[in-house]
Amino acid sequence: MTGKKGREKSGTLTSDSRRFHRRSIELPILYTFTENINTCGGETGDISEGGLLVNLKEALLVGMKLKIEIFLPDFFGFKPIKAVTQIVWAPARQGEGWDEYLQHGLEIIEMDNKNSLKLKRLLRYIEG
């Protein structure tokens, strides 16, 4: 994901401002804050080599760093894809009694070669 330059009024990035092509896929994720051990869950909305859209039950702040695990379908035979990410856009606030998931944009800031290869294989599979 790139900076604010490509944002539309809705808070999403325009496709021409992205370095990486996005692919829509819903996969379960677990995330922890880099300074904490509490684990929370969510799911992906779309994914690319540079970042992902995730749906979370809580509103988090731009700039927060998260360790994430993306769980792949069983037929891949891979362990989860692991990465360190940073929130680059988030909902302005969370209303009281909110029951729906909130979308957040995450940029991948750290990923080892093994996990990067798993991500590339997943993206090739989605593309068909």
C-alpha positions in Angstrom: 0.0 0.0 0.0 1.1 3.5 -0.6 0.6 6.7 1.3 -2.4 9.0 1.4 -1.9 10.3 -2.1 -4.0 7.6 -3.7 -6.9 7.7 -1.2 -10.5 8.3 -2.2 -12.9 10.0 0.1 -14.2 6.6 1.2 -10.8 5.9 2.8 -9.8 3.2 0.3 -6.9 3.3 -2.1 -7.4 3.6 -5.8 -6.1 0.7 -7.8 -3.7 2.9 -9.8 -1.8 4.0 -6.7 -0.9 0.5 -5.6 2.5 -1.1 -6.3 1.1 -4.6 -6.0 -2.0 -6.1 -7.6 -4.7 -7.0 -5.0 -6.5 -10.4 -4.9 -9.7 -10.9 -3.0 -9.7 -13.8 -0.6 -11.2 -14.4 2.8 -8.8 -16.3 5.1 -8.7 -16.4 8.9 -6.0 -14.5 10.6 -4.6 -14.2 14.1 -2.8 -11.0 15.2 -0.9 -9.9 18.2 0.5 -6.4 19.0 4.3 -6.4 18.7 4.6 -5.4 22.4 1.9 -7.8 23.7 1.2 -11.5 23.7 -2.7 -11.3 23.6 -4.0 -12.9 20.4 -7.0 -11.7 18.5 -8.7 -12.9 15.3 -10.1 -11.6 12.1 -10.0 -12.3 8.4 -8.5 -11.0 5.2 -10.6 -9.2 2.6 -7.8 -8.9 0.0 -4.1 -9.5 -0.2 -1.0 -8.6 -2.2 2.8 -8.9 -1.8 2.9 -5.5 -0.1 -0.1 -5.6 2.2 -3.6 -6.7 2.9 -7.1 -5.5 3.9 -8.2 -7.2 7.1 -11.6 -7.2 8.9 -11.2 -6.9 12.7 -13.7 -6.7 15.5 -12.0 -3.6 17.0 -10.8 -0.3 15.7 -7.1 0.0 15.9 -4.9 3.0 15.3 -2.8 3.9 12.2 0.9 3.3 12.9 0.3 0.3 15.2 2.5 -2.7 14.4 1.0 -6.2 14.4 2.4 -9.7 14.1 0.0 -11.6 11.9 -0.6 -15.2 10.9 -2.6 -15.9 7.8 -4.1 -19.4 7.8 -4.2 -21.1 4.4 -6.7 -23.6 3.1 -5.8 -27.2 4.1 -5.0 -28.4 0.5 -2.0 -26.0 0.5 -0.3 -28.1 3.2 1.5 -25.0 4.5 1.8 -23.6 8.0 0.4 -20.1 8.3 2.1 -17.2 6.6 3.7 -15.0 9.2 4.6 -11.3 8.9 5.0 -8.1 10.8 2.7 -5.4 9.5 1.9 -1.8 10.2 -1.6 -0.3 10.1 -1.6 2.3 7.3 -5.3 3.1 7.4 -8.1 2.4 9.8 -11.7 3.4 10.6 -12.0 6.8 12.2 -13.8 5.4 15.3 -15.9 2.5 16.5 -19.5 3.2 17.4 -21.1 1.7 20.5 -22.7 -1.7 20.1 -20.8 -2.3 16.8 -21.3 -5.9 15.7 -19.7 -5.8 12.3 -16.1 -6.2 11.3 -14.0 -3.0 10.7 -11.7 -2.8 7.7 -8.0 -1.9 8.3 -5.2 -1.6 5.7 -2.0 -3.3 6.7 1.4 -2.9 5.1 3.8 -5.8 5.3 7.0 -4.4 6.8 8.8 -7.6 7.7 8.6 -11.1 6.2 11.2 -13.8 5.8 11.9 -15.5 2.5 10.1 -18.7 3.4 6.9 -16.8 4.2 7.3 -14.6 1.2 7.4 -17.7 -1.1 4.3 -19.0 0.6 2.5 -15.7 -0.1 3.6 -15.7 -3.7 2.3 -19.2 -4.2 -1.0 -18.3 -2.7 -1.3 -15.2 -4.9 -0.5 -17.3 -8.0 -3.1 -19.8 -7.0 -5.8 -17.1 -6.5 -4.9 -15.6 -9.9 -5.5 -19.0 -11.6 
